[in-house]
């Protein structure tokens, strides 16, 4: 068992490819890297021994299945909706499957068949989901082993900028899919706090922030993220009184972003068409009540009573009070906003990104409540070798490497919440400099 | 041509059935009333000459088509999603079709075939849509005939309570589908004001109200309703600078309803399950931020800074600050809220409802801007003979009656925006006491 197939040679695959391509020579493995863009795939492999690139349109079922047939393990770095299709091919052709994406319902329906065929399918083995599960479960399992009770668990993660690249008032640029950033949080967030179920609608989300601190990096805004309640079962914490998972932005980002949310400018539910030549100022005005005399600035201040200067400055920096033209005039409000932001929040070649993750535990011990914070900070090298690509790709690469080395000996459908997975993977991540700093308060 | 088939004998069909059943004897017509509930249908017909009831499960295609085959004109009072199915049957079997619902895309696809077969299909011939179109187009066509230019048209409609039945602080009870009332406004509202396109997201909608006055009835809140922009074309007002269609509630209703919107309690996008025995107070608390000391009332006041006593009193009257148990604990927040309101906002047998509609025109004439307001107020008799059923059912009944009498001689797919339709229908409505009071300001 020594042939690896990676589907997708995009930006987030860089570290994954390097780690596994480097292993081919020493470990006598074969790596096939398949992408629609053959040049890009060849570029990433750099003729390393045992590796080859292959041109693949994933819709070409025959070619796809031929490639999968050649492999022992298949890693899908394709868009999430493709995973069930690839996983179904793997199931039929008897191949092991790896992804960094959420384990879907479609994947769970394959569970019995995966078991029956003795295959190993691993999902959620990237950053978030991935490193979050592994680092949290290590602390949870340790506490449980000591007979301690976890009474509160909050976990936050963010893909942001290294401080020296925070050169705009938002302290933000796109290091990830812009559309996902613009639409972030549109599902009602659910969590539990001190035994009280809490539901946060989208238009309250960016007001419902908590300040999260990282040593030497300062303050971040954390807002609750989707359905934290379902993670009680995933983590074996069914009766925990407080459980919240959230997303991090730089301090002040959420208050300014909330202006767009309040205006309705992140709305993706309908299509509009602004006249050609519409300015950002006019676009903003379309979300403000009509007034015969008040200026756009005055109407905005009236609509958002708690608008402060730091938030105003961020909106202003994007050009919303000027006569700059809309880069896109037809689409949903969210699509028009995204087109504006893609210009102003573009990651520059020399920019370095930053991944921050923090777990906050409150654990009942025989000596009272122990508070643990466990923090990960990871910096990118440049706009290609990002911390995002590293922290998403390395856990998956390591999992595949350990599996092929026989150091992970599991079958069935898994996410990395069991010691047999998280212990060896976290150990290797540590060697690569991806580790958590734990503090007991 | 003298056989009428009415599909659906529900509450909103009462006046429609009476009008057409009464016409059977004098005009030698046959009326078939089909409903799942045969007793209800028989009850409504009261053995009037020429009428008969028929039991019909609309999913029973064979029986449905047999009934349609017997008729010359078919009136669908079924839920809106059924109309295209019934219309397709009518098209195939060569029958004329009438409904009070919106003309759907599916219906428009049938247009060429309707024309080819020389059939008459009429939709949007109820209250809103229906009377609104007819009464507005009369004023619009008159102005155009005089060479005047309509520069502003706002149109509001509401299904409310007669003043003597306004015996709760909301001055509201359900006179129409409760689910539609709870979810009202969840599509982004779009209109144009003084040439400026305006988009209003749901969470701003109930703040963006205009006060609308009716002589002798006092103040109402009007909020913009869905896509007013598309009506520019329907009414032949493509270049109008101001065009808005809206919904009316009693003054003060919107500010209190907005509290539920802000909390996220009208959210229908996810399912929750509250523990058995959860109180309304605890349900409200689930939408408030956690605080170790503040009361539910204090947290609510903090979340909704402009909460005033009239709004607070309305929420309080529903029992949200008490330990009353939730009538339903599993479903979307909107479904749980609806279950509460269905108890407190239930129309009592002696209650009378009220329909209010007002058009506000600004018309450029040779003498300057002329302002016209045209208002309709209609009262129900009791909780069965509602103004809602009367104003929805009579326009449709009259249209069918006129068509069978040969006084409407049209073929093709229509809504009542042309004089050949609105003139005779408005005239008959006037004889039934449904008329507009026009004032020039």
HADDOCK unambig.tbl for C-alpha pairs under 7 A between the chains (distance, minus, plus):
assign (segid A and resid 193 and name CA) (segid B and resid 290 and name CA) 6.74 0.50 0.50
assign (segid A and resid 196 and name CA) (segid B and resid 286 and name CA) 6.69 0.50 0.50
assign (segid A and resid 197 and name CA) (segid B and resid 286 and name CA) 5.47 0.50 0.50
assign (segid A and resid 198 and name CA) (segid B and resid 286 and name CA) 4.55 0.50 0.50
assign (segid A and resid 198 and name CA) (segid B and resid 287 and name CA) 5.84 0.50 0.50
assign (segid A and resid 199 and name CA) (segid B and resid 286 and name CA) 6.00 0.50 0.50
assign (segid A and resid 199 and name CA) (segid B and resid 287 and name CA) 5.27 0.50 0.50
assign (segid A and resid 200 and name CA) (segid B and resid 264 and name CA) 6.80 0.50 0.50
assign (segid A and resid 200 and name CA) (segid B and resid 287 and name CA) 6.37 0.50 0.50
assign (segid A and resid 201 and name CA) (segid B and resid 264 and name CA) 5.02 0.50 0.50
assign (segid A and resid 203 and name CA) (segid B and resid 203 and name CA) 6.91 0.50 0.50
assign (segid A and resid 264 and name CA) (segid B and resid 200 and name CA) 6.81 0.50 0.50
assign (segid A and resid 264 and name CA) (segid B and resid 201 and name CA) 5.03 0.50 0.50
assign (segid A and resid 286 and name CA) (segid B and resid 196 and name CA) 6.67 0.50 0.50
assign (segid A and resid 286 and name CA) (segid B and resid 197 and name CA) 5.46 0.50 0.50
assign (segid A and resid 286 and name CA) (segid B and resid 198 and name CA) 4.56 0.50 0.50
assign (segid A and resid 286 and name CA) (segid B and resid 199 and name CA) 6.01 0.50 0.50
assign (segid A and resid 287 and name CA) (segid B and resid 198 and name CA) 5.83 0.50 0.50
assign (segid A and resid 287 and name CA) (segid B and resid 199 and name CA) 5.27 0.50 0.50
assign (segid A and resid 287 and name CA) (segid B and resid 200 and name CA) 6.37 0.50 0.50
assign (segid A and resid 290 and name CA) (segid B and resid 193 and name CA) 6.71 0.50 0.50
